[in-house]
Amino acid sequence: MKKLPIGIQSFKKLRENDFLYVDKTEHIFELVTKSQVYFLSRPRRFGKSLLVSTLKELFSGNRYLFKDLWIEDKIEWKKYPVVHFEFAKAGYKQIGLDNYLLLAMKKVASEHDLEINSTTVGFALEELIRKLYKKYNQQVVLLIDEYDKPIIDFLGKDEIEIAIKNREIMKEFYSPIKSLDNELRFFFLTGVTRFSKVSIFSDLNHLLDISLTPFSATLLGYTEEEILHYFNDYIKKVAKNKNIKETELIEMMRLWYNGYNFKGEIKVYNPFSVLSFFRHQEFNNYWFETGTPTFLVKLVAEGGYYDFKNIKTNLPALGNFDITHLTPIAILFQTGYLTLKEHIVANAYRLDYPNKEVENSMVQLLLDEYARKDTDQTTNLLLQLKENFENNDLESVFIDLNALFSDIPYQIFDAKKEKYYHSIVFLTFKMLGYYAISEVSTSRGRIDAVVETESTIYILEFKVNNTAQNALEQIKEKKYADKYLNQNKKITLIGISFEGKGIKEYVTEELK
């Protein structure tokens, strides 16, 4: 079996050291022959840097690295001067973004025995491209990977001014590109986010954004067909070690790591998670553990989001966002925590988590944030709560739930009231592995929450500064249970009364 290329972003290193490569060069052929100026947005650890590195080697004329790949005999191999910037590896935090860019361009110029005299980033880039073009009498290839890293690194409230400053520097940096159309053979820009056109992209309105197009839907990430073809030996090995059928293993992988939809008919797997799974042979939250920004979780919680099953929006709203007005849903979509799940009409879609890996991890982080506890605390409480719930010891369950509320400041409850209680109860049951859904619509109203186990459906109604009996009577009066009568499960109605920082009382009734 070929070695798994976990963390390898250099196409040259991957090919020269015989690592496994999922051949994407047919897609790359379409890129390099159809147009010249592209932008591609994808979540982190999704293969953007490897794609850019592949383009670099292709335009450098290194045909030997493409031996036995689809593209090997499909193009005329020419060597172009290539300028490649990798912002994920940049040292701009120490010396400032403008100083870093100037030093980076002078380094590239020096490698070609050229000098850069300009002292501003926009003029320096223009000078570099024009001098390379003149020296080699050949158009230049410009590749920029993770263009937005100098901005998203500073999106927390305490550093937003740095993000705004860096956005203006990047805008100036890209400003001459449109005027260099004659000197540029190919320009490819990648990032996680798509900032609004009124900011960083205002001078790049000729960019072809392929982020949400059928053409690029499978350019990055692995399709199931590719997994079955390229990882067949690994599938056999892991299935044997786990003593399960190969079809069962694929079904579990699909649940955990598939589900990303970039507006194509085919969904793709997270490549980092797939590689990590085959390495460790355990289902785990590999992608999520590589880093989720604290500001993002806080932003989602501040917006009151906790259940994403019925989030509906349109593509224009997802396509751009402004760093001075961050919208949680657009950020969650662009960074890969939500994906397109259902096409409703025109440009309208329903969003949801792409897979179990992302859902499990985000629910845990949101529960920690809402409950103001660390993961160890919530994990211990959840284990205890699950045992009590499965023993149908509801009295102990509600004692455990009150323990989750214990560290939340009073002013939060005063400001957000019933919705805050909803969020913690909902996230708790999701973390326990039960099917849970909030604000379920019926013909007579909306149920606050429904929790479903293998044997029982629990219908919950919450009241703040009211009685649990009134909550129970509302369930019965509005016949909330009617839509679940044909499921052949026991139905338990639960009315819950909240007061202050926790559950004051509850009443239950089993539907006969």
Secondary structure as GFF3:
##gff-version 3
##sequence-region A 1 512
A	DSSP	alpha_helix	11	16	.	.	.	ID=ss1
A	DSSP	alpha_helix	25	34	.	.	.	ID=ss2
A	DSSP	beta_strand	37	41	.	.	.	ID=ss3
A	DSSP	alpha_helix	48	59	.	.	.	ID=ss4
A	DSSP	three_ten_helix	63	66	.	.	.	ID=ss5
A	DSSP	beta_strand	82	86	.	.	.	ID=ss6
A	DSSP	three_ten_helix	87	89	.	.	.	ID=ss7
A	DSSP	alpha_helix	92	95	.	.	.	ID=ss8
A	DSSP	alpha_helix	97	111	.	.	.	ID=ss9
A	DSSP	alpha_helix	121	136	.	.	.	ID=ss10
A	DSSP	beta_strand	140	145	.	.	.	ID=ss11
A	DSSP	alpha_helix	149	152	.	.	.	ID=ss12
A	DSSP	three_ten_helix	157	159	.	.	.	ID=ss13
A	DSSP	alpha_helix	160	174	.	.	.	ID=ss14
A	DSSP	three_ten_helix	177	180	.	.	.	ID=ss15
A	DSSP	beta_strand	184	191	.	.	.	ID=ss16
A	DSSP	beta_strand	208	209	.	.	.	ID=ss17
A	DSSP	three_ten_helix	214	216	.	.	.	ID=ss18
A	DSSP	alpha_helix	224	230	.	.	.	ID=ss19
A	DSSP	alpha_helix	232	242	.	.	.	ID=ss20
A	DSSP	alpha_helix	246	257	.	.	.	ID=ss21
A	DSSP	alpha_helix	271	280	.	.	.	ID=ss22
A	DSSP	three_ten_helix	288	290	.	.	.	ID=ss23
A	DSSP	alpha_helix	294	302	.	.	.	ID=ss24
A	DSSP	beta_strand	311	314	.	.	.	ID=ss25
A	DSSP	alpha_helix	315	319	.	.	.	ID=ss26
A	DSSP	alpha_helix	328	334	.	.	.	ID=ss27
A	DSSP	beta_strand	339	345	.	.	.	ID=ss28
A	DSSP	beta_strand	348	352	.	.	.	ID=ss29
A	DSSP	alpha_helix	356	371	.	.	.	ID=ss30
A	DSSP	alpha_helix	375	390	.	.	.	ID=ss31
A	DSSP	alpha_helix	394	405	.	.	.	ID=ss32
A	DSSP	alpha_helix	410	416	.	.	.	ID=ss33
A	DSSP	alpha_helix	418	431	.	.	.	ID=ss34
A	DSSP	beta_strand	435	442	.	.	.	ID=ss35
A	DSSP	beta_strand	445	452	.	.	.	ID=ss36
A	DSSP	beta_strand	456	464	.	.	.	ID=ss37
A	DSSP	alpha_helix	468	477	.	.	.	ID=ss38
A	DSSP	three_ten_helix	480	487	.	.	.	ID=ss39
A	DSSP	beta_strand	490	499	.	.	.	ID=ss40
A	DSSP	beta_strand	502	510	.	.	.	ID=ss41
###
